[in-house]
Amino acid sequence: MLGHDKIDVLKMDVEGAEYAVLDDLVKSDIEVHQLLVEFHHMFPNVSVSQTRNAVKLLNDNGYYIFSISPSGYEYSFIRKRSEPRLNTIDTWKGL
């Protein structure tokens, strides 16, 4: 993806191609912190089950929903770090 290995925010509205893009994304080594996706299960050739499967794929790869638009099409995900970060108090105490 243009040589990037980290992306802070990735927003996608790719008219039904999001399912393949998300599959490729989780297989890549690119770390995306926040992911904003417009799902197109309103299209006749796209099923709600495809969106459910995509959300499960993202959940299984450390992404969690923090917002869904009122329309139910735009989902916002944040990725949990696999290793917990020490907060400044723990660092200060030498933990």
C-alpha positions as protocol buffer text, in pm:
chain_id: "A"
residue {
  index: 1
  type: MET
  ca { x: 0 y: 0 z: 0 }
}
residue {
  index: 2
  type: LEU
  ca { x: 235 y: 269 z: -131 }
}
residue {
  index: 3
  type: GLY
  ca { x: 512 y: 144 z: 96 }
}
residue {
  index: 4
  type: HIS
  ca { x: 338 y: 234 z: 422 }
}
residue {
  index: 5
  type: ASP
  ca { x: 357 y: 0 z: 719 }
}
residue {
  index: 6
  type: LYS
  ca { x: 139 y: 212 z: 950 }
}
residue {
  index: 7
  type: ILE
  ca { x: -171 y: 417 z: 882 }
}
residue {
  index: 8
  type: ASP
  ca { x: -341 y: 625 z: 1152 }
}
residue {
  index: 9
  type: VAL
  ca { x: -683 y: 655 z: 987 }
}
residue {
  index: 10
  type: LEU
  ca { x: -809 y: 473 z: 678 }
}
residue {
  index: 11
  type: LYS
  ca { x: -1149 y: 574 z: 543 }
}
residue {
  index: 12
  type: MET
  ca { x: -1304 y: 371 z: 266 }
}
residue {
  index: 13
  type: ASP
  ca { x: -1613 y: 412 z: 53 }
}
residue {
  index: 14
  type: VAL
  ca { x: -1540 y: 180 z: -238 }
}
residue {
  index: 15
  type: GLU
  ca { x: -1890 y: 93 z: -357 }
}
residue {
  index: 16
  type: GLY
  ca { x: -1907 y: -275 z: -266 }
}
residue {
  index: 17
  type: ALA
  ca { x: -1536 y: -358 z: -302 }
}
residue {
  index: 18
  type: GLU
  ca { x: -1478 y: -308 z: 73 }
}
residue {
  index: 19
  type: TYR
  ca { x: -1519 y: -679 z: 144 }
}
residue {
  index: 20
  type: ALA
  ca { x: -1221 y: -778 z: -74 }
}
residue {
  index: 21
  type: VAL
  ca { x: -1018 y: -477 z: 41 }
}
residue {
  index: 22
  type: LEU
  ca { x: -1074 y: -565 z: 409 }
}
residue {
  index: 23
  type: ASP
  ca { x: -974 y: -925 z: 343 }
}
residue {
  index: 24
  type: ASP
  ca { x: -651 y: -807 z: 179 }
}
residue {
  index: 25
  type: LEU
  ca { x: -590 y: -553 z: 457 }
}
residue {
  index: 26
  type: VAL
  ca { x: -602 y: -806 z: 741 }
}
residue {
  index: 27
  type: LYS
  ca { x: -366 y: -1034 z: 544 }
}
residue {
  index: 28
  type: SER
  ca { x: -115 y: -751 z: 501 }
}
residue {
  index: 29
  type: ASP
  ca { x: 148 y: -630 z: 748 }
}
residue {
  index: 30
  type: ILE
  ca { x: 3 y: -279 z: 746 }
}
residue {
  index: 31
  type: GLU
  ca { x: -99 y: -157 z: 1089 }
}
residue {
  index: 32
  type: VAL
  ca { x: -416 y: 55 z: 1068 }
}
residue {
  index: 33
  type: HIS
  ca { x: -513 y: 219 z: 1397 }
}
residue {
  index: 34
  type: GLN
  ca { x: -858 y: 348 z: 1302 }
}
residue {
  index: 35
  type: LEU
  ca { x: -1071 y: 217 z: 1017 }
}
residue {
  index: 36
  type: LEU
  ca { x: -1383 y: 389 z: 880 }
}
residue {
  index: 37
  type: VAL
  ca { x: -1584 y: 177 z: 637 }
}
residue {
  index: 38
  type: GLU
  ca { x: -1904 y: 236 z: 446 }
}
residue {
  index: 39
  type: PHE
  ca { x: -2058 y: -105 z: 387 }
}
residue {
  index: 40
  type: HIS
  ca { x: -2280 y: -145 z: 83 }
}
residue {
  index: 41
  type: HIS
  ca { x: -2521 y: -418 z: 189 }
}
residue {
  index: 42
  type: MET
  ca { x: -2795 y: -194 z: 51 }
}
residue {
  index: 43
  type: PHE
  ca { x: -2682 y: -293 z: -301 }
}
residue {
  index: 44
  type: PRO
  ca { x: -2884 y: -574 z: -463 }
}
residue {
  index: 45
  type: ASN
  ca { x: -2571 y: -785 z: -525 }
}
residue {
  index: 46
  type: VAL
  ca { x: -2433 y: -746 z: -170 }
}
residue {
  index: 47
  type: SER
  ca { x: -2583 y: -931 z: 125 }
}
residue {
  index: 48
  type: VAL
  ca { x: -2603 y: -832 z: 490 }
}
residue {
  index: 49
  type: SER
  ca { x: -2420 y: -1156 z: 568 }
}
residue {
  index: 50
  type: GLN
  ca { x: -2118 y: -1021 z: 379 }
}
residue {
  index: 51
  type: THR
  ca { x: -2113 y: -725 z: 616 }
}
residue {
  index: 52
  type: ARG
  ca { x: -2155 y: -951 z: 919 }
}
residue {
  index: 53
  type: ASN
  ca { x: -1865 y: -1167 z: 796 }
}
residue {
  index: 54
  type: ALA
  ca { x: -1648 y: -858 z: 738 }
}
residue {
  index: 55
  type: VAL
  ca { x: -1720 y: -729 z: 1089 }
}
residue {
  index: 56
  type: LYS
  ca { x: -1634 y: -1072 z: 1233 }
}
residue {
  index: 57
  type: LEU
  ca { x: -1312 y: -1079 z: 1030 }
}
residue {
  index: 58
  type: LEU
  ca { x: -1217 y: -739 z: 1167 }
}
residue {
  index: 59
  type: ASN
  ca { x: -1310 y: -838 z: 1525 }
}
residue {
  index: 60
  type: ASP
  ca { x: -1103 y: -1156 z: 1493 }
}
residue {
  index: 61
  type: ASN
  ca { x: -809 y: -936 z: 1387 }
}
residue {
  index: 62
  type: GLY
  ca { x: -827 y: -693 z: 1678 }
}
residue {
  index: 63
  type: TYR
  ca { x: -1067 y: -428 z: 1541 }
}
residue {
  index: 64
  type: TYR
  ca { x: -1363 y: -322 z: 1751 }
}
residue {
  index: 65
  type: ILE
  ca { x: -1661 y: -106 z: 1658 }
}
residue {
  index: 66
  type: PHE
  ca { x: -1677 y: 227 z: 1835 }
}
residue {
  index: 67
  type: SER
  ca { x: -1948 y: 389 z: 1623 }
}
residue {
  index: 68
  type: ILE
  ca { x: -2217 y: 302 z: 1369 }
}
residue {
  index: 69
  type: SER
  ca { x: -2398 y: 574 z: 1175 }
}
residue {
  index: 70
  type: PRO
  ca { x: -2776 y: 612 z: 1212 }
}
residue {
  index: 71
  type: SER
  ca { x: -2816 y: 472 z: 860 }
}
residue {
  index: 72
  type: GLY
  ca { x: -2636 y: 151 z: 964 }
}
residue {
  index: 73
  type: TYR
  ca { x: -2395 y: 166 z: 671 }
}
residue {
  index: 74
  type: GLU
  ca { x: -2092 y: 354 z: 810 }
}
residue {
  index: 75
  type: TYR
  ca { x: -1892 y: 168 z: 1073 }
}
residue {
  index: 76
  type: SER
  ca { x: -1597 y: 299 z: 1270 }
}
residue {
  index: 77
  type: PHE
  ca { x: -1341 y: 55 z: 1410 }
}
residue {
  index: 78
  type: ILE
  ca { x: -1041 y: 96 z: 1634 }
}
residue {
  index: 79
  type: ARG
  ca { x: -767 y: -160 z: 1662 }
}
residue {
  index: 80
  type: LYS
  ca { x: -658 y: -275 z: 2002 }
}
residue {
  index: 81
  type: ARG
  ca { x: -287 y: -315 z: 2047 }
}
residue {
  index: 82
  type: SER
  ca { x: -175 y: -672 z: 2097 }
}
residue {
  index: 83
  type: GLU
  ca { x: 74 y: -561 z: 2361 }
}
residue {
  index: 84
  type: PRO
  ca { x: -46 y: -330 z: 2638 }
}
residue {
  index: 85
  type: ARG
  ca { x: 130 y: 4 z: 2663 }
}
residue {
  index: 86
  type: LEU
  ca { x: 256 y: 123 z: 2997 }
}
residue {
  index: 87
  type: ASN
  ca { x: 96 y: 442 z: 3110 }
}
residue {
  index: 88
  type: THR
  ca { x: 312 y: 726 z: 3239 }
}
residue {
  index: 89
  type: ILE
  ca { x: 248 y: 644 z: 3606 }
}
residue {
  index: 90
  type: ASP
  ca { x: 363 y: 284 z: 3558 }
}
residue {
  index: 91
  type: THR
  ca { x: 668 y: 405 z: 3369 }
}
residue {
  index: 92
  type: TRP
  ca { x: 744 y: 659 z: 3641 }
}
residue {
  index: 93
  type: LYS
  ca { x: 722 y: 390 z: 3913 }
}
residue {
  index: 94
  type: GLY
  ca { x: 972 y: 183 z: 3721 }
}
residue {
  index: 95
  type: LEU
  ca { x: 723 y: -96 z: 3646 }
}
